[in-house]
Amino acid sequence: MDVVKNIIEIRKQKGVNQELIADVLNLDISTISKIEKGTRKLKVDELAKIAECLRVSVIDLFTYPKVFVDKESIEDADRISVTFEVSPDKKDYLLRLVTNEK
């Protein structure tokens, strides 16, 4: 799973340029280029902003092109189950993002 690769694919698919991502993150376009080239790490707190800019959920950045949670198909469900892998240092933050807890 390569989140940055997924972000690039989604960004291109939606016709979003690096400049818009840079504006959303309040970074230079050169920094976005470095993130996409792998010479600068993507910070966890940048994921939510990128997802919002691309109009996808945070989990979609991890699972692309697969969709594990289809909102329309689970509206009437009593329970849902989602499985994904994330490094231990990012687990708590990602769980807060997915569950909308502050």
C-alpha positions as protocol buffer text, in pm:
chain_id: "A"
residue {
  index: 1
  type: MET
  ca { x: 0 y: 0 z: 0 }
}
residue {
  index: 2
  type: ASP
  ca { x: 148 y: 330 z: -112 }
}
residue {
  index: 3
  type: VAL
  ca { x: -65 y: 625 z: -1 }
}
residue {
  index: 4
  type: VAL
  ca { x: 136 y: 882 z: -198 }
}
residue {
  index: 5
  type: LYS
  ca { x: 99 y: 678 z: -517 }
}
residue {
  index: 6
  type: ASN
  ca { x: -275 y: 656 z: -452 }
}
residue {
  index: 7
  type: ILE
  ca { x: -296 y: 1032 z: -396 }
}
residue {
  index: 8
  type: ILE
  ca { x: -117 y: 1096 z: -725 }
}
residue {
  index: 9
  type: GLU
  ca { x: -353 y: 860 z: -911 }
}
residue {
  index: 10
  type: ILE
  ca { x: -666 y: 1011 z: -755 }
}
residue {
  index: 11
  type: ARG
  ca { x: -534 y: 1365 z: -811 }
}
residue {
  index: 12
  type: LYS
  ca { x: -470 y: 1297 z: -1181 }
}
residue {
  index: 13
  type: GLN
  ca { x: -800 y: 1112 z: -1224 }
}
residue {
  index: 14
  type: LYS
  ca { x: -988 y: 1412 z: -1085 }
}
residue {
  index: 15
  type: GLY
  ca { x: -782 y: 1666 z: -1280 }
}
residue {
  index: 16
  type: VAL
  ca { x: -640 y: 1829 z: -968 }
}
residue {
  index: 17
  type: ASN
  ca { x: -298 y: 1987 z: -1010 }
}
residue {
  index: 18
  type: GLN
  ca { x: -16 y: 2004 z: -758 }
}
residue {
  index: 19
  type: GLU
  ca { x: -74 y: 2377 z: -712 }
}
residue {
  index: 20
  type: LEU
  ca { x: -421 y: 2322 z: -565 }
}
residue {
  index: 21
  type: ILE
  ca { x: -287 y: 2059 z: -323 }
}
residue {
  index: 22
  type: ALA
  ca { x: -8 y: 2300 z: -226 }
}
residue {
  index: 23
  type: ASP
  ca { x: -263 y: 2577 z: -159 }
}
residue {
  index: 24
  type: VAL
  ca { x: -477 y: 2348 z: 56 }
}
residue {
  index: 25
  type: LEU
  ca { x: -175 y: 2242 z: 262 }
}
residue {
  index: 26
  type: ASN
  ca { x: -27 y: 2593 z: 267 }
}
residue {
  index: 27
  type: LEU
  ca { x: 297 y: 2460 z: 116 }
}
residue {
  index: 28
  type: ASP
  ca { x: 513 y: 2546 z: -183 }
}
residue {
  index: 29
  type: ILE
  ca { x: 443 y: 2351 z: -501 }
}
residue {
  index: 30
  type: SER
  ca { x: 803 y: 2231 z: -481 }
}
residue {
  index: 31
  type: THR
  ca { x: 720 y: 2062 z: -148 }
}
residue {
  index: 32
  type: ILE
  ca { x: 426 y: 1879 z: -311 }
}
residue {
  index: 33
  type: SER
  ca { x: 662 y: 1767 z: -585 }
}
residue {
  index: 34
  type: LYS
  ca { x: 906 y: 1638 z: -323 }
}
residue {
  index: 35
  type: ILE
  ca { x: 625 y: 1447 z: -149 }
}
residue {
  index: 36
  type: GLU
  ca { x: 521 y: 1287 z: -477 }
}
residue {
  index: 37
  type: LYS
  ca { x: 881 y: 1198 z: -562 }
}
residue {
  index: 38
  type: GLY
  ca { x: 936 y: 1048 z: -217 }
}
residue {
  index: 39
  type: THR
  ca { x: 1206 y: 1292 z: -105 }
}
residue {
  index: 40
  type: ARG
  ca { x: 978 y: 1444 z: 162 }
}
residue {
  index: 41
  type: LYS
  ca { x: 750 y: 1238 z: 384 }
}
residue {
  index: 42
  type: LEU
  ca { x: 378 y: 1304 z: 385 }
}
residue {
  index: 43
  type: LYS
  ca { x: 265 y: 1406 z: 732 }
}
residue {
  index: 44
  type: VAL
  ca { x: -33 y: 1231 z: 885 }
}
residue {
  index: 45
  type: ASP
  ca { x: -216 y: 1557 z: 954 }
}
residue {
  index: 46
  type: GLU
  ca { x: -196 y: 1642 z: 583 }
}
residue {
  index: 47
  type: LEU
  ca { x: -404 y: 1337 z: 488 }
}
residue {
  index: 48
  type: ALA
  ca { x: -741 y: 1483 z: 592 }
}
residue {
  index: 49
  type: LYS
  ca { x: -677 y: 1805 z: 402 }
}
residue {
  index: 50
  type: ILE
  ca { x: -573 y: 1617 z: 89 }
}
residue {
  index: 51
  type: ALA
  ca { x: -875 y: 1386 z: 112 }
}
residue {
  index: 52
  type: GLU
  ca { x: -1107 y: 1685 z: 145 }
}
residue {
  index: 53
  type: CYS
  ca { x: -943 y: 1856 z: -151 }
}
residue {
  index: 54
  type: LEU
  ca { x: -981 y: 1542 z: -363 }
}
residue {
  index: 55
  type: ARG
  ca { x: -1337 y: 1489 z: -234 }
}
residue {
  index: 56
  type: VAL
  ca { x: -1268 y: 1141 z: -104 }
}
residue {
  index: 57
  type: SER
  ca { x: -1256 y: 991 z: 243 }
}
residue {
  index: 58
  type: VAL
  ca { x: -924 y: 944 z: 419 }
}
residue {
  index: 59
  type: ILE
  ca { x: -962 y: 568 z: 400 }
}
residue {
  index: 60
  type: ASP
  ca { x: -992 y: 594 z: 21 }
}
residue {
  index: 61
  type: LEU
  ca { x: -639 y: 732 z: 12 }
}
residue {
  index: 62
  type: PHE
  ca { x: -522 y: 404 z: 167 }
}
residue {
  index: 63
  type: THR
  ca { x: -745 y: 162 z: -23 }
}
residue {
  index: 64
  type: TYR
  ca { x: -750 y: 310 z: -374 }
}
residue {
  index: 65
  type: PRO
  ca { x: -856 y: 173 z: -619 }
}
residue {
  index: 66
  type: LYS
  ca { x: -1054 y: -63 z: -396 }
}
residue {
  index: 67
  type: VAL
  ca { x: -1349 y: 70 z: -202 }
}
residue {
  index: 68
  type: PHE
  ca { x: -1405 y: -117 z: 121 }
}
residue {
  index: 69
  type: VAL
  ca { x: -1684 y: 101 z: 256 }
}
residue {
  index: 70
  type: ASP
  ca { x: -1957 y: 207 z: 17 }
}
residue {
  index: 71
  type: LYS
  ca { x: -2164 y: 463 z: 206 }
}
residue {
  index: 72
  type: GLU
  ca { x: -2480 y: 403 z: 2 }
}
residue {
  index: 73
  type: SER
  ca { x: -2478 y: 29 z: 55 }
}
residue {
  index: 74
  type: ILE
  ca { x: -2434 y: 50 z: 432 }
}
residue {
  index: 75
  type: GLU
  ca { x: -2690 y: 317 z: 519 }
}
residue {
  index: 76
  type: ASP
  ca { x: -2940 y: 53 z: 635 }
}
residue {
  index: 77
  type: ALA
  ca { x: -2682 y: -181 z: 786 }
}
residue {
  index: 78
  type: ASP
  ca { x: -2674 y: -234 z: 1162 }
}
residue {
  index: 79
  type: ARG
  ca { x: -2299 y: -304 z: 1154 }
}
residue {
  index: 80
  type: ILE
  ca { x: -2011 y: -275 z: 915 }
}
residue {
  index: 81
  type: SER
  ca { x: -1663 y: -420 z: 922 }
}
residue {
  index: 82
  type: VAL
  ca { x: -1356 y: -249 z: 779 }
}
residue {
  index: 83
  type: THR
  ca { x: -1000 y: -383 z: 779 }
}
residue {
  index: 84
  type: PHE
  ca { x: -687 y: -189 z: 690 }
}
residue {
  index: 85
  type: GLU
  ca { x: -322 y: -179 z: 786 }
}
residue {
  index: 86
  type: VAL
  ca { x: -140 y: 126 z: 915 }
}
residue {
  index: 87
  type: SER
  ca { x: 186 y: 172 z: 1100 }
}
residue {
  index: 88
  type: PRO
  ca { x: 158 y: 180 z: 1480 }
}
residue {
  index: 89
  type: ASP
  ca { x: 265 y: 544 z: 1507 }
}
residue {
  index: 90
  type: LYS
  ca { x: -24 y: 655 z: 1283 }
}
residue {
  index: 91
  type: LYS
  ca { x: -294 y: 420 z: 1416 }
}
residue {
  index: 92
  type: ASP
  ca { x: -455 y: 646 z: 1677 }
}
residue {
  index: 93
  type: TYR
  ca { x: -460 y: 949 z: 1449 }
}
residue {
  index: 94
  type: LEU
  ca { x: -612 y: 754 z: 1162 }
}
residue {
  index: 95
  type: LEU
  ca { x: -879 y: 604 z: 1386 }
}
residue {
  index: 96
  type: ARG
  ca { x: -976 y: 953 z: 1501 }
}
residue {
  index: 97
  type: LEU
  ca { x: -1003 y: 1067 z: 1139 }
}
residue {
  index: 98
  type: VAL
  ca { x: -1213 y: 769 z: 1034 }
}
residue {
  index: 99
  type: THR
  ca { x: -1449 y: 797 z: 1334 }
}
residue {
  index: 100
  type: ASN
  ca { x: -1459 y: 1181 z: 1334 }
}
residue {
  index: 101
  type: GLU
  ca { x: -1350 y: 1192 z: 1698 }
}
residue {
  index: 102
  type: LYS
  ca { x: -1165 y: 1501 z: 1815 }
}
